[in-house]
Amino acid sequence: MLAIVTCVNYDDFLRITLPRTLEAFDEVLVVTTLEDNRTRNHVKRLRKGMGRKLMCWPTHAFHRHHATFNKGAALDEAIACSHGDWICVLDADILLPEKMDLSGIQRGCLYSPRRRMMWDQGPIPPESEWNALEHGPEDRNDIRFRHQFGSGVGYAGYFHLFHADDLGPLPWYESDTWKSAQGCDTEFTMRWPSQQFRRPPFEVLHLGQPRVNWNGRVSERWDD
């Protein structure tokens, strides 16, 4: 099982989340830009002795088609150059639980766990205390919210787990149409009918402010 982690100027989050991601998946591919030396150097340091367990894919694709942050183009490129049946597309600011029960996953479905939100920098709470934190927007029942963002909003791109054979040939993210990270995840989600959406039996922790870095990192770093 392969995790593809998008990380552009998110190395401060990656230092927190990557150890848990490495424990959960057979291989991890970090996708970043050629200019993001902090992310590239961090992955390089951790790679020693890991071989293909941890890889880095620096690319100019984030700025393809005159985009400010074309996440879809970068993901399509990374997927095309990787291998694996089960793929998890994961953001660098998502901390996984210590144990993920994926025993019941089935082909033909798109999996995305609910998340708890840790808005501000501070000590990471133990997993037993995550349930005291605010739920992510996927648990909102506001009809106006769902009308604005679509029925797939609850299966946003912070965590998408799927079988590669469920989809046709690349590109999967329609990467020539999106100029920022906003929208490409929702369009990708719609490749599955809503009755094939599934919630795995665990939650993840989302670090930092959501929906403010769609055009690249503007939020404050967590290690300054």
C-alpha contacts under 8 A as a table, 3 or more apart, distances in Angstrom:
res1	aa1	res2	aa2	distance
1	M	25	F	5.71
1	M	26	D	5.33
1	M	27	E	6.59
1	M	84	G	6.25
1	M	85	D	6.79
1	M	86	W	5.03
1	M	87	I	6.05
1	M	88	C	7.70
2	L	25	F	6.08
2	L	26	D	6.07
2	L	27	E	4.89
2	L	28	V	5.81
2	L	29	L	7.50
2	L	83	H	7.81
2	L	84	G	6.07
2	L	85	D	7.94
2	L	86	W	6.33
2	L	87	I	4.94
2	L	88	C	6.18
3	A	21	T	7.75
3	A	25	F	6.35
3	A	27	E	6.30
3	A	28	V	4.76
3	A	29	L	6.20
3	A	87	I	5.85
3	A	88	C	4.61
3	A	89	V	5.91
3	A	90	L	6.71
4	I	28	V	5.94
4	I	29	L	4.80
4	I	30	V	5.93
4	I	31	V	7.02
4	I	75	L	7.98
4	I	78	A	7.90
4	I	87	I	7.29
4	I	88	C	6.11
4	I	89	V	4.88
4	I	90	L	5.97
5	V	28	V	7.23
5	V	29	L	6.10
5	V	30	V	4.73
5	V	31	V	5.98
5	V	89	V	6.13
5	V	90	L	4.79
5	V	91	D	5.40
5	V	92	A	5.83
6	T	30	V	6.02
6	T	31	V	4.95
6	T	32	T	6.39
6	T	71	K	7.83
6	T	75	L	7.82
6	T	89	V	7.81
6	T	90	L	6.53
6	T	91	D	5.19
6	T	92	A	5.86
7	C	10	Y	5.28
7	C	11	D	6.82
7	C	14	L	7.36
7	C	30	V	6.56
7	C	31	V	5.93
7	C	32	T	5.28
7	C	39	T	7.17
7	C	91	D	6.87
7	C	92	A	5.35
8	V	11	D	7.42
8	V	31	V	7.70
8	V	32	T	5.05
8	V	33	T	6.37
8	V	36	D	6.44
8	V	39	T	7.29
8	V	216	G	7.51
8	V	217	R	7.50
9	N	12	D	7.86
9	N	36	D	6.16
9	N	38	R	7.38
9	N	39	T	6.84
9	N	217	R	6.38
10	Y	13	F	5.44
10	Y	14	L	6.15
10	Y	39	T	7.28
10	Y	92	A	6.50
10	Y	93	D	7.33
10	Y	217	R	7.58
11	D	14	L	4.63
11	D	15	R	6.05
11	D	38	R	6.30
11	D	39	T	4.99
11	D	42	H	7.49
11	D	92	A	7.82
12	D	15	R	5.54
12	D	16	I	7.15
12	D	221	R	6.65
12	D	222	W	5.95
12	D	223	D	6.13
13	F	16	I	5.34
13	F	17	T	6.29
13	F	92	A	6.18
13	F	93	D	5.22
13	F	207	L	7.35
13	F	222	W	7.25
14	L	17	T	5.04
14	L	18	L	5.31
14	L	39	T	7.92
14	L	92	A	5.27
14	L	93	D	6.57
15	R	18	L	5.93
15	R	19	P	7.52
15	R	42	H	7.84
16	I	19	P	7.02
16	I	95	L	7.45
17	T	20	R	5.71
17	T	21	T	6.40
17	T	92	A	6.77
17	T	93	D	6.78
17	T	94	I	6.41
17	T	95	L	4.85
17	T	96	L	7.19
18	L	21	T	4.90
18	L	22	L	6.06
18	L	92	A	7.59
18	L	95	L	7.97
19	P	22	L	5.19
19	P	23	E	6.45
20	R	23	E	5.12
20	R	24	A	6.41
20	R	95	L	7.04
20	R	96	L	6.14
20	R	97	P	7.52
20	R	98	E	6.91
21	T	24	A	5.14
21	T	25	F	6.33
21	T	28	V	7.52
21	T	95	L	7.67
21	T	96	L	6.58
22	L	25	F	5.64
22	L	26	D	7.39
22	L	27	E	7.21
22	L	28	V	6.51
22	L	53	K	7.75
22	L	54	L	7.65
23	E	26	D	7.95
24	A	99	K	7.58
24	A	100	M	7.25
25	F	28	V	6.71
26	D	53	K	6.44
27	E	52	R	6.70
27	E	53	K	4.48
27	E	54	L	5.94
27	E	55	M	7.91
28	V	53	K	6.10
28	V	54	L	4.91
28	V	55	M	6.25
29	L	54	L	6.01
29	L	55	M	4.76
29	L	56	C	5.51
29	L	57	W	6.84
30	V	43	V	7.85
30	V	54	L	7.79
30	V	55	M	6.24
30	V	56	C	4.71
30	V	57	W	5.99
31	V	56	C	6.02
31	V	57	W	4.74
31	V	58	P	5.89
31	V	59	T	7.49
31	V	74	A	7.27
31	V	75	L	7.53
31	V	78	A	7.00
32	T	36	D	6.68
32	T	39	T	7.27
32	T	40	R	7.56
32	T	56	C	7.53
32	T	57	W	6.23
32	T	58	P	4.78
32	T	59	T	6.34
33	T	36	D	5.36
33	T	57	W	7.99
33	T	58	P	4.71
33	T	59	T	4.93
33	T	60	H	5.95
33	T	61	A	7.95
33	T	62	F	7.17
34	L	37	N	7.19
34	L	58	P	4.99
34	L	59	T	5.71
34	L	60	H	6.64
36	D	39	T	5.75
36	D	40	R	6.41
37	N	40	R	5.00
37	N	41	N	5.81
38	R	41	N	5.31
38	R	42	H	6.10
39	T	42	H	5.17
39	T	43	V	6.26
40	R	43	V	5.32
40	R	44	K	6.09
40	R	56	C	6.93
40	R	58	P	7.67
41	N	44	K	4.89
41	N	45	R	6.17
42	H	45	R	5.27
42	H	46	L	6.43
43	V	46	L	5.15
43	V	47	R	5.99
43	V	54	L	7.56
43	V	55	M	7.41
43	V	56	C	6.75
44	K	47	R	5.16
44	K	48	K	7.14
44	K	56	C	7.92
45	R	48	K	6.18
46	L	50	M	7.68
46	L	54	L	7.86
47	R	50	M	5.14
47	R	51	G	6.58
47	R	53	K	7.82
47	R	54	L	5.81
47	R	55	M	7.23
48	K	51	G	7.17
50	M	53	K	5.28
50	M	54	L	6.29
51	G	54	L	6.62
51	G	55	M	7.95
52	R	55	M	6.08
57	W	78	A	6.79
59	T	62	F	7.14
59	T	74	A	6.94
60	H	63	H	5.97
60	H	64	R	6.85
60	H	74	A	7.80
61	A	64	R	4.88
61	A	70	N	6.88
61	A	71	K	7.99
61	A	73	A	5.60
61	A	74	A	4.88
61	A	77	E	7.54
62	F	67	A	6.93
62	F	68	T	7.20
62	F	69	F	5.05
62	F	70	N	4.29
62	F	71	K	5.70
62	F	72	G	7.85
62	F	73	A	6.31
62	F	74	A	5.48
63	H	66	H	5.73
63	H	67	A	4.67
63	H	68	T	5.67
63	H	69	F	5.86
63	H	70	N	5.86
64	R	67	A	5.70
64	R	70	N	6.71
64	R	73	A	7.17
64	R	176	D	7.87
65	H	176	D	6.33
65	H	179	K	7.40
66	H	179	K	7.15
67	A	70	N	5.57
67	A	178	W	7.40
67	A	179	K	4.16
67	A	180	S	6.27
68	T	179	K	5.95
68	T	180	S	5.77
68	T	215	N	5.54
68	T	216	G	7.01
69	F	179	K	6.15
69	F	180	S	4.40
69	F	181	A	5.99
69	F	214	W	6.97
69	F	215	N	5.06
69	F	216	G	5.75
70	N	73	A	5.57
70	N	74	A	6.68
70	N	175	S	7.08
70	N	178	W	6.25
70	N	179	K	5.28
70	N	180	S	4.90
70	N	181	A	5.88
71	K	74	A	5.29
71	K	75	L	6.22
71	K	175	S	7.92
71	K	180	S	6.70
71	K	181	A	5.20
71	K	184	C	7.59
72	G	75	L	5.12
72	G	76	D	6.11
72	G	173	Y	5.08
72	G	174	E	7.04
72	G	175	S	4.92
72	G	178	W	7.34
72	G	181	A	7.14
72	G	184	C	6.01
72	G	185	D	7.75
73	A	76	D	5.19
73	A	77	E	6.26
73	A	173	Y	7.03
73	A	174	E	7.71
73	A	175	S	4.44
73	A	176	D	7.14
74	A	77	E	5.17
74	A	78	A	6.20
75	L	78	A	5.07
75	L	79	I	5.99
75	L	173	Y	7.77
76	D	79	I	5.21
76	D	80	A	6.11
76	D	170	L	6.79
76	D	171	P	5.71
76	D	172	W	6.45
76	D	173	Y	6.62
76	D	175	S	7.37
77	E	80	A	5.18
77	E	81	C	6.47
78	A	81	C	5.25
78	A	82	S	6.26
79	I	82	S	5.14
79	I	83	H	7.32
80	A	83	H	7.87
80	A	170	L	7.38
84	G	87	I	6.64
84	G	164	A	7.52
85	D	163	H	5.64
85	D	164	A	5.36
85	D	165	D	7.15
86	W	161	L	7.19
86	W	162	F	5.83
86	W	163	H	4.49
86	W	164	A	6.05
87	I	160	H	8.00
87	I	161	L	5.74
87	I	162	F	5.66
87	I	163	H	6.17
87	I	164	A	6.62
88	C	159	F	6.72
88	C	160	H	5.40
88	C	161	L	4.22
88	C	162	F	6.55
89	V	157	G	7.23
89	V	158	Y	7.39
89	V	159	F	5.70
89	V	160	H	5.10
89	V	161	L	6.47
90	L	94	I	7.16
90	L	157	G	7.10
90	L	158	Y	5.34
90	L	159	F	4.66
90	L	160	H	6.62
91	D	94	I	5.76
91	D	157	G	7.49
91	D	158	Y	4.97
91	D	159	F	6.79
93	D	206	H	5.94
93	D	207	L	5.23
93	D	208	G	7.26
94	I	158	Y	6.93
94	I	159	F	7.95
94	I	204	V	6.58
94	I	205	L	5.69
94	I	206	H	4.79
94	I	207	L	6.30
95	L	204	V	5.84
95	L	205	L	4.99
95	L	206	H	6.43
95	L	207	L	7.45
96	L	99	K	7.98
96	L	100	M	7.76
96	L	203	E	7.67
96	L	204	V	5.05
96	L	205	L	6.59
97	P	100	M	6.37
97	P	127	E	6.85
97	P	202	F	7.42
97	P	203	E	7.00
97	P	204	V	6.06
97	P	205	L	7.86
98	E	127	E	7.95
100	M	201	P	7.86
100	M	202	F	6.51
101	D	104	G	7.72
101	D	200	P	7.28
101	D	201	P	6.61
101	D	202	F	7.26
102	L	105	I	5.69
102	L	200	P	7.02
105	I	109	C	7.87
106	Q	109	C	6.26
107	R	162	F	7.16
107	R	163	H	5.73
107	R	166	D	6.89
108	G	162	F	7.60
108	G	163	H	7.14
108	G	166	D	5.65
108	G	192	W	7.92
108	G	196	Q	6.89
109	C	162	F	6.46
109	C	163	H	7.89
109	C	192	W	7.19
109	C	196	Q	4.77
109	C	197	F	5.87
109	C	198	R	6.60
110	L	160	H	6.67
110	L	161	L	5.91
110	L	162	F	5.21
110	L	189	T	7.74
110	L	192	W	6.92
110	L	196	Q	6.34
110	L	197	F	5.11
110	L	198	R	6.03
111	Y	155	Y	7.70
111	Y	159	F	7.87
111	Y	160	H	5.83
111	Y	161	L	4.95
111	Y	162	F	6.48
111	Y	197	F	6.18
111	Y	198	R	4.84
111	Y	199	R	5.75
111	Y	200	P	6.49
112	S	155	Y	5.57
112	S	156	A	7.61
112	S	159	F	5.52
112	S	160	H	5.37
112	S	161	L	6.52
112	S	197	F	7.83
112	S	198	R	6.59
112	S	199	R	5.57
112	S	200	P	6.72
113	P	155	Y	7.95
113	P	159	F	7.16
113	P	199	R	5.20
113	P	200	P	5.52
113	P	201	P	7.39
113	P	202	F	6.30
113	P	203	E	5.44
113	P	204	V	6.68
114	R	135	H	7.64
114	R	136	G	6.95
114	R	138	E	6.97
114	R	139	D	7.71
114	R	154	G	7.99
114	R	199	R	7.20
114	R	202	F	7.40
114	R	203	E	5.07
114	R	204	V	6.53
115	R	135	H	6.10
115	R	136	G	5.32
115	R	203	E	5.24
115	R	204	V	4.70
115	R	205	L	5.47
115	R	206	H	6.28
116	R	130	W	6.58
116	R	131	N	7.28
116	R	133	L	5.79
116	R	134	E	5.61
116	R	135	H	4.69
116	R	136	G	5.58
116	R	203	E	7.08
116	R	204	V	6.31
116	R	205	L	4.93
116	R	206	H	6.01
117	M	133	L	6.15
117	M	134	E	5.49
117	M	135	H	6.14
117	M	136	G	5.98
117	M	205	L	6.03
117	M	206	H	4.99
117	M	207	L	6.43
117	M	208	G	7.65
118	M	121	Q	7.75
118	M	133	L	6.98
118	M	134	E	7.80
118	M	205	L	6.90
118	M	206	H	5.97
118	M	207	L	5.01
118	M	208	G	6.03
119	W	206	H	7.97
119	W	207	L	6.16
119	W	208	G	4.55
119	W	209	Q	5.43
120	D	207	L	7.62
120	D	208	G	5.83
120	D	209	Q	7.62
121	Q	208	G	7.16
121	Q	222	W	5.87
125	P	128	S	7.96
125	P	129	E	6.11
125	P	130	W	6.75
126	P	129	E	5.57
126	P	130	W	6.92
127	E	130	W	5.25
128	S	131	N	7.13
129	E	132	A	5.70
129	E	133	L	7.66
130	W	133	L	5.52
130	W	205	L	7.45
131	N	134	E	7.74
135	H	138	E	7.77
135	H	139	D	6.46
136	G	139	D	6.17
136	G	140	R	7.81
137	P	140	R	5.29
137	P	154	G	7.05
138	E	153	V	6.31
138	E	154	G	3.89
138	E	155	Y	7.22
139	D	154	G	7.17
140	R	145	F	7.80
141	N	145	F	7.84
141	N	146	R	7.74
142	D	145	F	5.29
142	D	146	R	6.58
143	I	146	R	5.21
143	I	147	H	6.05
144	R	147	H	4.97
144	R	148	Q	6.19
145	F	148	Q	5.26
145	F	149	F	6.29
146	R	149	F	5.25
146	R	150	G	5.19
146	R	151	S	5.90
146	R	153	V	6.93
147	H	150	G	5.47
147	H	151	S	7.39
149	F	152	G	7.64
149	F	153	V	5.86
150	G	153	V	5.71
150	G	186	T	7.86
151	S	154	G	7.29
151	S	194	S	7.79
152	G	155	Y	5.36
152	G	156	A	6.98
152	G	186	T	6.26
152	G	189	T	6.26
152	G	190	M	6.83
152	G	194	S	7.44
153	V	156	A	5.47
153	V	186	T	6.77
155	Y	159	F	7.78
155	Y	160	H	7.41
155	Y	186	T	7.86
155	Y	189	T	6.84
155	Y	197	F	7.69
156	A	159	F	6.93
156	A	160	H	7.52
156	A	185	D	6.19
156	A	186	T	6.44
156	A	189	T	7.46
157	G	160	H	5.85
157	G	185	D	5.01
157	G	186	T	7.39
162	F	166	D	7.46
163	H	166	D	5.62
163	H	167	L	7.94
164	A	167	L	6.00
165	D	168	G	7.20
167	L	172	W	7.54
167	L	191	R	7.90
168	G	172	W	7.75
169	P	172	W	7.29
171	P	174	E	5.79
171	P	175	S	6.87
172	W	175	S	7.79
172	W	188	F	6.74
173	Y	184	C	5.99
173	Y	185	D	7.49
173	Y	187	E	7.15
173	Y	188	F	5.67
174	E	177	T	6.03
174	E	178	W	7.45
174	E	184	C	7.41
175	S	178	W	5.93
175	S	184	C	7.64
176	D	179	K	7.96
178	W	181	A	7.25
178	W	182	Q	7.65
178	W	183	G	7.08
178	W	184	C	6.35
180	S	183	G	7.75
180	S	214	W	5.72
180	S	215	N	5.17
180	S	216	G	7.99
181	A	184	C	6.15
181	A	185	D	7.48
181	A	214	W	4.71
181	A	215	N	6.48
182	Q	185	D	7.23
182	Q	214	W	5.58
182	Q	215	N	7.98
183	G	186	T	5.26
183	G	187	E	6.24
184	C	187	E	5.17
184	C	188	F	6.11
185	D	188	F	5.02
185	D	189	T	6.15
186	T	189	T	5.02
186	T	190	M	6.45
187	E	190	M	5.22
187	E	191	R	7.12
188	F	191	R	5.61
189	T	192	W	6.14
190	M	193	P	6.60
190	M	194	S	7.70
192	W	196	Q	6.28
192	W	197	F	7.37
193	P	196	Q	5.56
193	P	197	F	7.34
194	S	197	F	5.41
209	Q	212	V	6.52
209	Q	219	S	7.38
210	P	213	N	7.43
211	R	214	W	6.20
212	V	217	R	7.95
212	V	218	V	7.21
212	V	219	S	7.10
213	N	216	G	4.94
213	N	217	R	4.89
213	N	218	V	5.88
213	N	219	S	6.95
214	W	217	R	7.67
220	E	224	D	7.97
221	R	224	D	5.83
